[in-house]
Amino acid sequence: MLFSRVLDSMRHARRVPLREVLVPAVPMQDPFAFICVHLRLHWFSETMKAYLDIETCASGEVTVVGIYRQDRGFRQLVGGEITDVAVWEALDGVETLCTYNGDRFDLPILERQTRLELRSRFRSLDLLRECRRVGLKGGLKRMEERFGIARGTRGMNGWDALQLWARYESAGDQEALRLLLEYNREDVMNLVQLERIVVGVGLESRER
Protein backbone atom coordinates (compact mmCIF):
# COMPACT_ATOMS: atom_id res chain seq x y z
CA MET A 1 0.00 0.00 0.00
CA LEU A 2 2.86 2.36 0.82
CA PHE A 3 4.49 1.60 -2.52
CA SER A 4 1.27 2.55 -4.37
CA ARG A 5 0.92 5.76 -2.36
CA VAL A 6 4.52 6.81 -3.06
CA LEU A 7 4.17 6.16 -6.79
CA ASP A 8 0.87 8.00 -6.93
CA SER A 9 2.43 11.02 -5.22
CA MET A 10 5.39 10.95 -7.58
CA ARG A 11 3.15 10.70 -10.64
CA HIS A 12 1.17 13.73 -9.48
CA ALA A 13 4.30 15.78 -8.81
CA ARG A 14 6.02 15.03 -12.11
CA ARG A 15 2.97 15.17 -14.34
CA VAL A 16 4.33 12.33 -16.49
CA PRO A 17 2.76 8.95 -17.26
CA LEU A 18 3.26 6.37 -14.53
CA ARG A 19 4.69 3.93 -17.07
CA GLU A 20 7.60 6.30 -17.68
CA VAL A 21 8.41 6.21 -13.98
CA LEU A 22 8.43 2.43 -13.72
CA VAL A 23 10.00 1.47 -17.04
CA PRO A 24 12.93 1.38 -16.96
CA ALA A 25 13.48 3.72 -14.01
CA VAL A 26 12.41 1.30 -11.28
CA PRO A 27 12.69 -2.39 -12.15
CA MET A 28 9.37 -3.96 -11.15
CA GLN A 29 11.11 -7.15 -10.06
CA ASP A 30 12.63 -5.23 -7.17
CA PRO A 31 10.10 -2.66 -5.89
CA PHE A 32 11.42 -3.21 -2.37
CA ALA A 33 14.62 -1.33 -3.26
CA PHE A 34 12.60 1.73 -4.21
CA ILE A 35 10.54 1.61 -1.01
CA CYS A 36 13.70 1.32 1.10
CA VAL A 37 15.15 4.44 -0.54
CA HIS A 38 11.94 6.36 0.07
CA LEU A 39 11.79 5.41 3.74
CA ARG A 40 15.50 6.00 4.34
CA LEU A 41 15.43 9.41 2.68
CA HIS A 42 12.28 10.41 4.53
CA TRP A 43 14.49 10.56 7.60
CA PHE A 44 16.65 13.19 5.85
CA SER A 45 13.55 15.32 5.27
CA GLU A 46 13.22 15.82 9.01
CA THR A 47 16.62 17.56 9.27
CA MET A 48 17.67 21.11 8.37
CA LYS A 49 18.91 20.83 4.81
CA ALA A 50 20.92 22.93 2.37
CA TYR A 51 20.97 22.27 -1.38
CA LEU A 52 24.42 23.05 -2.76
CA ASP A 53 26.17 23.22 -6.12
CA ILE A 54 29.49 24.72 -7.18
CA GLU A 55 31.03 25.97 -10.41
CA THR A 56 34.77 25.92 -11.06
CA CYS A 57 37.26 27.47 -13.44
CA ALA A 58 39.72 25.62 -15.67
CA SER A 59 42.31 25.46 -12.87
CA GLY A 60 39.83 23.77 -10.55
CA GLU A 61 39.26 26.74 -8.27
CA VAL A 62 35.69 27.25 -7.09
CA THR A 63 34.13 30.29 -8.77
CA VAL A 64 30.51 30.09 -7.59
CA VAL A 65 28.82 28.41 -4.65
CA GLY A 66 25.04 28.26 -4.81
CA ILE A 67 23.11 27.36 -1.65
CA TYR A 68 19.38 27.08 -1.05
CA ARG A 69 17.82 26.74 2.38
CA GLN A 70 14.11 26.70 3.05
CA ASP A 71 14.57 29.04 6.02
CA ARG A 72 16.82 31.55 4.23
CA GLY A 73 16.16 31.16 0.54
CA PHE A 74 18.78 31.13 -2.22
CA ARG A 75 22.27 32.62 -1.91
CA GLN A 76 25.39 32.67 -4.08
CA LEU A 77 29.02 33.29 -3.18
CA VAL A 78 31.13 34.43 -6.13
CA GLY A 79 34.89 34.57 -6.58
CA GLY A 80 36.60 36.20 -3.61
CA GLU A 81 33.44 35.88 -1.54
CA ILE A 82 34.08 32.15 -1.24
CA THR A 83 35.88 31.99 2.11
CA ASP A 84 35.74 29.56 5.00
CA VAL A 85 33.87 32.12 7.10
CA ALA A 86 31.30 32.90 4.41
CA VAL A 87 30.60 29.24 3.63
CA TRP A 88 30.36 28.36 7.31
CA GLU A 89 27.95 31.22 7.94
CA ALA A 90 25.80 30.19 4.97
CA LEU A 91 25.56 26.66 6.38
CA ASP A 92 25.03 27.62 10.01
CA GLY A 93 22.39 25.39 11.57
CA VAL A 94 22.33 22.95 8.65
CA GLU A 95 22.53 19.21 9.30
CA THR A 96 22.36 17.77 5.77
CA LEU A 97 23.93 18.86 2.46
CA CYS A 98 21.99 17.82 -0.62
CA THR A 99 23.98 17.67 -3.88
CA TYR A 100 24.23 15.79 -7.16
CA ASN A 101 27.56 13.95 -7.28
CA GLY A 102 28.65 16.17 -4.40
CA ASP A 103 30.40 13.34 -2.56
CA ARG A 104 32.92 13.07 -5.39
CA PHE A 105 32.97 16.60 -6.82
CA ASP A 106 31.40 19.57 -5.04
CA LEU A 107 32.24 18.76 -1.45
CA PRO A 108 35.89 17.59 -1.85
CA ILE A 109 36.72 20.58 -4.06
CA LEU A 110 35.05 23.07 -1.73
CA GLU A 111 36.78 21.46 1.25
CA ARG A 112 40.16 21.79 -0.43
CA GLN A 113 39.65 25.48 -1.13
CA THR A 114 38.13 26.52 2.20
CA ARG A 115 39.82 23.98 4.51
CA LEU A 116 36.42 23.15 5.99
CA GLU A 117 35.66 19.53 6.85
CA LEU A 118 32.21 19.49 5.27
CA ARG A 119 31.80 15.74 4.87
CA SER A 120 32.62 15.06 8.50
CA ARG A 121 30.55 17.97 9.82
CA PHE A 122 27.38 17.45 7.74
CA ARG A 123 25.35 14.47 6.62
CA SER A 124 25.47 14.04 2.85
CA LEU A 125 22.44 13.40 0.67
CA ASP A 126 23.95 12.82 -2.76
CA LEU A 127 21.07 12.47 -5.21
CA LEU A 128 23.30 10.80 -7.81
CA ARG A 129 23.80 7.95 -5.38
CA GLU A 130 20.10 7.82 -4.52
CA CYS A 131 19.11 7.80 -8.19
CA ARG A 132 21.39 4.85 -8.83
CA ARG A 133 19.86 2.96 -5.92
CA VAL A 134 16.56 2.85 -7.83
CA GLY A 135 18.05 2.22 -11.26
CA LEU A 136 18.25 5.79 -12.56
CA LYS A 137 21.52 6.58 -14.33
CA GLY A 138 22.96 9.78 -15.75
CA GLY A 139 23.85 13.32 -14.77
CA LEU A 140 21.61 16.02 -13.37
CA LYS A 141 20.65 17.35 -16.81
CA ARG A 142 19.61 13.88 -17.94
CA MET A 143 17.40 13.50 -14.85
CA GLU A 144 15.82 16.89 -15.55
CA GLU A 145 14.97 15.88 -19.10
CA ARG A 146 13.63 12.55 -17.98
CA PHE A 147 11.23 14.05 -15.46
CA GLY A 148 10.35 17.27 -17.25
CA ILE A 149 12.08 19.63 -14.82
CA ALA A 150 12.22 23.08 -16.42
CA ARG A 151 15.53 24.81 -17.13
CA GLY A 152 16.01 28.15 -18.87
CA THR A 153 19.69 27.39 -19.51
CA ARG A 154 18.96 24.01 -21.12
CA GLY A 155 21.79 22.98 -23.43
CA MET A 156 24.51 24.45 -21.21
CA ASN A 157 26.95 22.18 -19.41
CA GLY A 158 30.00 22.32 -17.17
CA TRP A 159 32.30 23.23 -20.06
CA ASP A 160 30.12 26.24 -20.89
CA ALA A 161 30.30 27.31 -17.25
CA LEU A 162 34.11 27.28 -17.44
CA GLN A 163 34.04 29.46 -20.56
CA LEU A 164 31.58 31.93 -19.02
CA TRP A 165 33.79 32.46 -15.99
CA ALA A 166 36.83 32.89 -18.23
CA ARG A 167 35.02 35.61 -20.20
CA TYR A 168 34.02 37.37 -17.00
CA GLU A 169 37.47 37.14 -15.43
CA SER A 170 39.42 38.20 -18.53
CA ALA A 171 37.13 40.87 -19.94
CA GLY A 172 34.71 41.73 -17.15
CA ASP A 173 31.83 40.36 -19.24
CA GLN A 174 28.81 40.97 -16.99
CA GLU A 175 26.42 39.12 -19.28
CA ALA A 176 28.64 36.04 -19.05
CA LEU A 177 28.57 36.29 -15.26
CA ARG A 178 24.79 36.73 -15.24
CA LEU A 179 24.33 33.61 -17.36
CA LEU A 180 26.75 31.62 -15.20
CA LEU A 181 24.91 32.60 -12.03
CA GLU A 182 21.57 31.67 -13.57
CA TYR A 183 22.99 28.30 -14.64
CA ASN A 184 24.21 27.68 -11.09
CA ARG A 185 20.88 28.82 -9.61
CA GLU A 186 19.01 26.32 -11.75
CA ASP A 187 21.46 23.58 -10.78
CA VAL A 188 20.69 24.23 -7.13
CA MET A 189 16.94 24.77 -7.31
CA ASN A 190 16.41 21.75 -9.54
CA LEU A 191 17.93 19.60 -6.80
CA VAL A 192 14.88 20.45 -4.71
CA GLN A 193 12.54 19.21 -7.42
CA LEU A 194 14.61 16.13 -8.20
CA GLU A 195 14.71 15.10 -4.56
CA ARG A 196 10.93 15.26 -4.34
CA ILE A 197 10.57 13.25 -7.53
CA VAL A 198 13.07 10.51 -6.76
CA VAL A 199 12.46 9.94 -3.08
CA GLY A 200 9.04 11.49 -2.50
CA VAL A 201 10.32 13.93 0.13
CA GLY A 202 7.87 16.77 0.71
CA LEU A 203 5.19 15.45 -1.62
CA GLU A 204 2.74 15.00 1.24
CA SER A 205 2.80 18.73 2.00
CA ARG A 206 2.30 19.64 -1.66
CA GLU A 207 -0.88 17.56 -1.82
CA ARG A 208 -2.60 19.53 0.98
C-alpha positions as CSV (number, residue, x, y, z in Angstrom):
1,M,0.0,0.0,0.0
2,L,2.9,2.4,0.8
3,F,4.5,1.6,-2.5
4,S,1.3,2.5,-4.4
5,R,0.9,5.8,-2.4
6,V,4.5,6.8,-3.1
7,L,4.2,6.2,-6.8
8,D,0.9,8.0,-6.9
9,S,2.4,11.0,-5.2
10,M,5.4,10.9,-7.6
11,R,3.2,10.7,-10.6
12,H,1.2,13.7,-9.5
13,A,4.3,15.8,-8.8
14,R,6.0,15.0,-12.1
15,R,3.0,15.2,-14.3
16,V,4.3,12.3,-16.5
17,P,2.8,8.9,-17.3
18,L,3.3,6.4,-14.5
19,R,4.7,3.9,-17.1
20,E,7.6,6.3,-17.7
21,V,8.4,6.2,-14.0
22,L,8.4,2.4,-13.7
23,V,10.0,1.5,-17.0
24,P,12.9,1.4,-17.0
25,A,13.5,3.7,-14.0
26,V,12.4,1.3,-11.3
27,P,12.7,-2.4,-12.1
28,M,9.4,-4.0,-11.1
29,Q,11.1,-7.2,-10.1
30,D,12.6,-5.2,-7.2
31,P,10.1,-2.7,-5.9
32,F,11.4,-3.2,-2.4
33,A,14.6,-1.3,-3.3
34,F,12.6,1.7,-4.2
35,I,10.5,1.6,-1.0
36,C,13.7,1.3,1.1
37,V,15.2,4.4,-0.5
38,H,11.9,6.4,0.1
39,L,11.8,5.4,3.7
40,R,15.5,6.0,4.3
41,L,15.4,9.4,2.7
42,H,12.3,10.4,4.5
43,W,14.5,10.6,7.6
44,F,16.6,13.2,5.9
45,S,13.6,15.3,5.3
46,E,13.2,15.8,9.0
47,T,16.6,17.6,9.3
48,M,17.7,21.1,8.4
49,K,18.9,20.8,4.8
50,A,20.9,22.9,2.4
51,Y,21.0,22.3,-1.4
52,L,24.4,23.0,-2.8
53,D,26.2,23.2,-6.1
54,I,29.5,24.7,-7.2
55,E,31.0,26.0,-10.4
56,T,34.8,25.9,-11.1
57,C,37.3,27.5,-13.4
58,A,39.7,25.6,-15.7
59,S,42.3,25.5,-12.9
60,G,39.8,23.8,-10.5
61,E,39.3,26.7,-8.3
62,V,35.7,27.2,-7.1
63,T,34.1,30.3,-8.8
64,V,30.5,30.1,-7.6
65,V,28.8,28.4,-4.6
66,G,25.0,28.3,-4.8
67,I,23.1,27.4,-1.6
68,Y,19.4,27.1,-1.1
69,R,17.8,26.7,2.4
70,Q,14.1,26.7,3.1
71,D,14.6,29.0,6.0
72,R,16.8,31.6,4.2
73,G,16.2,31.2,0.5
74,F,18.8,31.1,-2.2
75,R,22.3,32.6,-1.9
76,Q,25.4,32.7,-4.1
77,L,29.0,33.3,-3.2
78,V,31.1,34.4,-6.1
79,G,34.9,34.6,-6.6
80,G,36.6,36.2,-3.6
81,E,33.4,35.9,-1.5
82,I,34.1,32.2,-1.2
83,T,35.9,32.0,2.1
84,D,35.7,29.6,5.0
85,V,33.9,32.1,7.1
86,A,31.3,32.9,4.4
87,V,30.6,29.2,3.6
88,W,30.4,28.4,7.3
89,E,28.0,31.2,7.9
90,A,25.8,30.2,5.0
91,L,25.6,26.7,6.4
92,D,25.0,27.6,10.0
93,G,22.4,25.4,11.6
94,V,22.3,23.0,8.7
95,E,22.5,19.2,9.3
96,T,22.4,17.8,5.8
97,L,23.9,18.9,2.5
98,C,22.0,17.8,-0.6
99,T,24.0,17.7,-3.9
100,Y,24.2,15.8,-7.2
101,N,27.6,14.0,-7.3
102,G,28.7,16.2,-4.4
103,D,30.4,13.3,-2.6
104,R,32.9,13.1,-5.4
105,F,33.0,16.6,-6.8
106,D,31.4,19.6,-5.0
107,L,32.2,18.8,-1.4
108,P,35.9,17.6,-1.9
109,I,36.7,20.6,-4.1
110,L,35.0,23.1,-1.7
111,E,36.8,21.5,1.3
112,R,40.2,21.8,-0.4
113,Q,39.6,25.5,-1.1
114,T,38.1,26.5,2.2
115,R,39.8,24.0,4.5
116,L,36.4,23.1,6.0
117,E,35.7,19.5,6.8
118,L,32.2,19.5,5.3
119,R,31.8,15.7,4.9
120,S,32.6,15.1,8.5
121,R,30.5,18.0,9.8
122,F,27.4,17.4,7.7
123,R,25.4,14.5,6.6
124,S,25.5,14.0,2.8
125,L,22.4,13.4,0.7
126,D,24.0,12.8,-2.8
127,L,21.1,12.5,-5.2
128,L,23.3,10.8,-7.8
129,R,23.8,7.9,-5.4
130,E,20.1,7.8,-4.5
131,C,19.1,7.8,-8.2
132,R,21.4,4.9,-8.8
133,R,19.9,3.0,-5.9
134,V,16.6,2.9,-7.8
135,G,18.1,2.2,-11.3
136,L,18.3,5.8,-12.6
137,K,21.5,6.6,-14.3
138,G,23.0,9.8,-15.8
139,G,23.8,13.3,-14.8
140,L,21.6,16.0,-13.4
141,K,20.7,17.3,-16.8
142,R,19.6,13.9,-17.9
143,M,17.4,13.5,-14.9
144,E,15.8,16.9,-15.6
145,E,15.0,15.9,-19.1
146,R,13.6,12.5,-18.0
147,F,11.2,14.0,-15.5
148,G,10.4,17.3,-17.3
149,I,12.1,19.6,-14.8
150,A,12.2,23.1,-16.4
151,R,15.5,24.8,-17.1
152,G,16.0,28.1,-18.9
153,T,19.7,27.4,-19.5
154,R,19.0,24.0,-21.1
155,G,21.8,23.0,-23.4
156,M,24.5,24.4,-21.2
157,N,27.0,22.2,-19.4
158,G,30.0,22.3,-17.2
159,W,32.3,23.2,-20.1
160,D,30.1,26.2,-20.9
161,A,30.3,27.3,-17.3
162,L,34.1,27.3,-17.4
163,Q,34.0,29.5,-20.6
164,L,31.6,31.9,-19.0
165,W,33.8,32.5,-16.0
166,A,36.8,32.9,-18.2
167,R,35.0,35.6,-20.2
168,Y,34.0,37.4,-17.0
169,E,37.5,37.1,-15.4
170,S,39.4,38.2,-18.5
171,A,37.1,40.9,-19.9
172,G,34.7,41.7,-17.1
173,D,31.8,40.4,-19.2
174,Q,28.8,41.0,-17.0
175,E,26.4,39.1,-19.3
176,A,28.6,36.0,-19.0
177,L,28.6,36.3,-15.3
178,R,24.8,36.7,-15.2
179,L,24.3,33.6,-17.4
180,L,26.8,31.6,-15.2
181,L,24.9,32.6,-12.0
182,E,21.6,31.7,-13.6
183,Y,23.0,28.3,-14.6
184,N,24.2,27.7,-11.1
185,R,20.9,28.8,-9.6
186,E,19.0,26.3,-11.8
187,D,21.5,23.6,-10.8
188,V,20.7,24.2,-7.1
189,M,16.9,24.8,-7.3
190,N,16.4,21.8,-9.5
191,L,17.9,19.6,-6.8
192,V,14.9,20.5,-4.7
193,Q,12.5,19.2,-7.4
194,L,14.6,16.1,-8.2
195,E,14.7,15.1,-4.6
196,R,10.9,15.3,-4.3
197,I,10.6,13.3,-7.5
198,V,13.1,10.5,-6.8
199,V,12.5,9.9,-3.1
200,G,9.0,11.5,-2.5
201,V,10.3,13.9,0.1
202,G,7.9,16.8,0.7
203,L,5.2,15.4,-1.6
204,E,2.7,15.0,1.2
205,S,2.8,18.7,2.0
206,R,2.3,19.6,-1.7
207,E,-0.9,17.6,-1.8
208,R,-2.6,19.5,1.0
